[in-house]
Amino acid sequence: ASTFNDLIWVSVFNQPDSAIFYGKRGAKWCLKHKDDSLLASIQNRVGVAYDIKSMPDSALHFYNMALAEAKLTGNRKTEGGALNNIGLIYWNQGQAEKAIDYYIQSAEIFKEIGNQIGLGNTYNNIALILHEDHQSEKSLRYHRQALQVRKQIDHWYGIAASYSNMAQIFLYAKIPNIDSAEHYLNLAIPIKQKLNDQYGLARAYHSLADVYLARGEFDVALENFYRTLTIQREIGNSEGYASTYYNIADVYQKKGQREVMLAYLDSSETVAEKHNDKSLLWKIYWSKAKTLGKLNRFEESYSYWVSYQTLKDSLV
């Protein structure tokens, strides 16, 4: 069981399908040999793999199984981890209060058992929610607490994530600090490369592209968006590359290359429709309607304006 558990963690961030394969085999082994010591951990890690593949329902299913199994076997570490991961799913679904409730439960367990990695992750996730709520200063404070905890134990995955997340705050603040954002991304990227953290690396390259975009350096921004896209395709993060297609289209719009822009919007639309990503589709429809109008393709433009307005009413 320990071999399967280790194989999952080795592959989860760069080959999530392999992690799921190993996880399901590991779970079967545990049940066959009536060895439940690592079953909760295996289920929790399979949940992480599904989360990386943009399959939140499957991830939540495995996290809840892990939580139940951990409580049954007294595995406090995995119980805290599963609570933290469930909180992250609810946060991604826009249920912030529910997410915070799970984070608080998680933090209490991690403090109780002295799990610094878990505590750092919990501080990190609280910081993310605060950032989303536009409380930048409080968010930075929690990120610095997370970074401090992570540095004490040389948790390099966490250290790189803290650097990336702090860069996000500087990059997307009301008054952006582009230089600080670039500084933290340049600290994060070499660590993520060394760890082969493909999921984290894709996110860092995406943020770095936004740095260059803010400076008007469109070609360098495109290079980094293409790096992001390549990784997202390799790890099967389809929701991720739907958004990246849209970002690439936006750069070509700024470069005045409308036909290329429309091609990337088509790709983004196809993937976003597959995942029923309404918030992204709303932006795609608006962009296509506007661009098609400028190209005098008025019937197509009108169709997208109707789709945009219908979806806007639905979202509101």
C-alpha positions in Angstrom: 0.0 0.0 0.0 2.8 2.4 0.8 4.3 1.8 -2.7 1.0 2.8 -4.4 0.6 5.8 -2.1 4.1 7.0 -3.0 3.5 6.4 -6.7 0.4 8.6 -6.6 2.3 11.5 -5.0 5.2 11.2 -7.4 2.9 11.5 -10.4 -0.1 13.5 -9.2 1.1 17.0 -10.3 2.5 16.1 -13.7 0.6 12.8 -14.6 -2.7 12.9 -12.8 -4.1 10.0 -14.9 -1.3 7.8 -13.7 -1.9 8.9 -10.1 -5.6 7.9 -10.4 -4.6 4.5 -11.8 -2.2 3.8 -9.0 -4.7 5.1 -6.4 -7.5 2.8 -7.6 -5.1 -0.2 -7.6 -3.8 0.8 -4.1 -7.4 1.1 -2.7 -8.2 -2.4 -4.1 -5.1 -3.8 -2.5 -6.0 -2.3 0.9 -9.5 -3.8 0.7 -8.3 -7.2 -0.5 -5.7 -7.5 2.3 -7.9 -5.8 4.9 -5.2 -3.2 5.5 -6.8 0.2 6.1 -3.8 2.1 7.4 -3.2 4.0 4.2 -6.6 3.8 2.5 -7.6 7.3 3.6 -4.3 8.8 2.4 -4.7 7.0 -1.0 -8.3 8.2 -1.4 -7.3 11.8 -0.5 -4.4 11.8 -3.1 -6.7 10.4 -5.8 -9.0 13.4 -5.0 -6.1 15.8 -5.6 -5.5 14.1 -9.0 -9.1 14.6 -10.0 -8.9 18.2 -8.8 -5.9 18.9 -11.1 -7.9 17.3 -14.0 -10.7 19.9 -13.3 -13.2 17.3 -12.1 -14.4 18.7 -8.8 -17.3 16.3 -8.3 -15.0 13.3 -8.5 -12.4 15.1 -6.3 -15.1 15.8 -3.7 -16.3 12.2 -3.7 -12.8 10.9 -3.0 -12.1 13.6 -0.4 -15.3 12.7 1.5 -14.4 9.0 1.4 -10.9 9.9 2.7 -12.5 12.0 5.5 -14.8 9.2 6.6 -12.0 6.6 6.5 -9.6 8.8 8.4 -12.1 9.4 11.2 -12.8 5.7 11.3 -9.1 4.8 11.6 -8.0 7.8 13.7 -5.7 9.1 11.0 -5.7 12.8 12.1 -3.2 13.9 9.5 -5.3 12.7 6.6 -8.4 13.9 8.3 -7.0 17.4 8.4 -5.8 17.2 4.8 -9.2 16.0 3.5 -11.0 18.8 5.4 -8.5 21.3 3.8 -9.1 19.9 0.3 -12.9 19.9 0.7 -12.6 23.5 1.7 -10.7 24.2 -1.4 -13.4 22.6 -3.6 -16.1 24.7 -2.0 -14.0 27.8 -2.4 -13.6 27.2 -6.1 -17.4 26.7 -6.3 -17.9 30.2 -4.8 -19.0 28.9 -1.4 -16.6 30.9 0.7 -18.3 30.6 4.1 -18.5 26.8 3.8 -14.9 26.7 2.7 -13.7 28.7 5.7 -15.6 26.3 8.0 -13.7 23.4 6.7 -10.4 25.3 6.9 -11.0 26.2 10.6 -11.6 22.5 11.3 -8.5 21.6 9.4 -6.3 24.2 11.2 -7.4 22.9 14.6 -6.3 19.4 13.8 -3.0 20.5 12.3 -2.2 22.6 15.4 -3.2 19.7 17.7 -0.9 17.2 15.9 1.9 19.7 15.1 1.6 19.2 11.3 3.4 22.2 10.0 2.8 21.3 6.3 -0.9 21.2 6.9 -0.9 24.4 8.9 1.0 26.2 6.2 -1.5 25.0 3.6 -4.5 26.1 5.7 -3.0 29.6 6.2 -2.4 29.7 2.4 -6.0 28.8 1.6 -7.4 31.4 4.0 -5.1 34.0 2.3 -6.6 33.0 -1.1 -10.1 33.6 0.1 -9.2 37.0 1.6 -7.5 37.9 -1.7 -10.7 37.0 -3.6 -12.6 39.2 -1.2 -10.2 42.1 -2.1 -8.6 42.1 1.3 -5.1 42.3 -0.1 -3.3 43.3 3.1 -4.8 40.6 5.2 -4.2 38.1 2.5 -0.5 39.0 2.3 -0.3 38.6 6.1 -1.6 35.1 5.9 0.6 34.3 2.9 3.7 35.5 4.9 2.6 33.3 7.8 2.3 30.3 5.5 5.7 31.1 4.0 7.3 31.3 7.4 5.9 28.0 8.5 7.0 26.4 5.2 10.5 27.7 5.3 10.9 26.3 8.9 10.5 22.8 7.5 11.9 23.2 4.0 8.6 22.5 2.4 9.6 23.5 -1.1 6.3 22.8 -2.8 4.7 25.1 -0.3 7.4 27.7 -0.5 7.0 27.9 -4.3 3.2 28.1 -4.0 3.5 31.0 -1.5 5.8 32.9 -3.8 3.3 32.4 -6.7 0.4 33.4 -4.6 2.1 36.6 -3.3 2.9 37.5 -6.9 -0.8 37.2 -7.7 -1.7 39.8 -5.0 0.9 42.3 -6.3 -0.1 41.7 -9.9 -3.9 42.0 -9.5 -4.2 44.6 -6.8 -6.1 47.8 -7.4 -2.7 49.5 -7.8 -0.6 46.7 -9.2 3.1 46.4 -8.3 4.4 44.6 -11.4 8.0 44.5 -10.3 7.2 42.8 -7.0 5.0 40.3 -8.9 7.8 39.5 -11.3 10.2 39.2 -8.4 8.2 36.5 -6.6 7.4 34.6 -9.8 11.1 34.4 -10.6 11.6 33.0 -7.1 8.8 30.4 -7.7 9.5 29.2 -11.2 13.0 27.6 -10.7 11.7 25.7 -7.6 8.7 24.4 -9.5 10.9 23.3 -12.4 13.2 21.5 -10.0 10.3 19.7 -8.3 8.6 19.0 -11.7 5.4 20.6 -10.4 3.8 21.0 -13.8 0.4 22.2 -12.5 2.1 24.9 -10.4 4.5 25.8 -13.2 1.6 26.4 -15.6 0.0 28.8 -13.2 3.3 30.6 -12.7 3.9 31.0 -16.4 0.3 32.3 -16.8 1.0 35.0 -14.2 4.3 35.9 -15.8 2.5 36.3 -19.1 0.2 38.8 -17.3 3.3 40.6 -16.0 4.5 41.2 -19.6 1.0 42.0 -20.8 0.8 44.7 -18.2 4.0 46.2 -19.6 2.8 46.0 -23.2 5.4 43.3 -24.1 2.9 41.2 -26.1 5.3 38.8 -27.8 7.0 37.8 -24.5 3.5 37.5 -22.9 2.5 35.1 -25.8 5.6 33.0 -25.2 4.6 32.4 -21.6 0.9 31.8 -22.4 2.1 29.1 -24.9 4.2 27.5 -22.2 1.2 27.5 -20.0 -1.0 25.9 -22.7 1.6 23.2 -23.5 1.7 22.1 -19.8 -2.1 22.3 -19.4 -2.6 20.0 -22.4 0.0 17.6 -21.2 -1.6 17.2 -17.7 -5.2 17.3 -19.1 -6.2 20.5 -17.3 -8.9 21.4 -19.9 -10.7 24.1 -17.9 -7.3 25.7 -17.5 -6.5 25.7 -21.2 -10.0 27.0 -22.1 -9.0 30.1 -20.2 -5.5 30.2 -21.7 -7.0 30.1 -25.2 -9.0 33.1 -24.3 -6.0 35.0 -22.9 -4.0 34.3 -26.0 -6.9 35.6 -28.1 -6.9 38.8 -26.0 -3.2 39.3 -26.8 -3.8 38.9 -30.5 -6.6 41.4 -30.2 -4.2 43.9 -28.7 -1.8 43.2 -31.6 -4.6 44.0 -34.1 -4.7 40.4 -35.5 -8.4 39.8 -35.4 -8.6 36.6 -37.5 -6.0 34.9 -35.3 -7.9 36.2 -32.2 -11.1 34.6 -33.5 -9.4 31.2 -34.1 -8.3 31.1 -30.5 -11.7 32.3 -29.3 -13.2 29.3 -31.2 -10.9 26.9 -29.4 -11.8 28.5 -26.1 -15.5 28.4 -26.8 -15.4 24.6 -27.7 -13.7 23.7 -24.4 -15.7 26.1 -22.3 -19.0 24.7 -23.7 -17.8 21.2 -22.9 -17.4 22.2 -19.3 -20.4 24.5 -19.2 -18.1 27.3 -18.0 -20.7 30.1 -18.1 -18.5 32.8 -16.7 -15.9 32.2 -19.5 -18.5 31.7 -22.2 -20.0 35.1 -21.3 -16.6 36.8 -22.0 -16.1 34.7 -25.2 -19.5 35.7 -26.6 -18.9 39.3 -25.9 -15.4 39.3 -27.5 -16.6 37.4 -30.6 -19.7 39.7 -31.1 -17.5 42.8 -30.9 -14.7 41.4 -33.2 -17.1 40.0 -35.8 -18.9 43.3 -36.0 -15.6 45.1 -36.7 -15.0 42.6 -39.5 -18.4 43.4 -41.0 -19.7 39.9 -40.3 -22.9 41.3 -38.9 -25.2 38.2 -38.9 -22.6 36.2 -36.9 -22.0 39.2 -34.6 -25.7 39.5 -33.9 -26.0 35.8 -33.0 -23.2 36.2 -30.5 -24.7 39.4 -29.0 -27.9 37.4 -28.4 -26.0 34.6 -26.8 -24.1 37.0 -24.7 -27.2 38.8 -23.5 -29.0 35.6 -22.7 -26.1 34.2 -20.7 -25.6 37.6 -19.0 -29.3 37.6 -17.8 -28.9 34.0 -16.6 -25.7 34.7 -14.7 -27.1 37.9 -13.1 
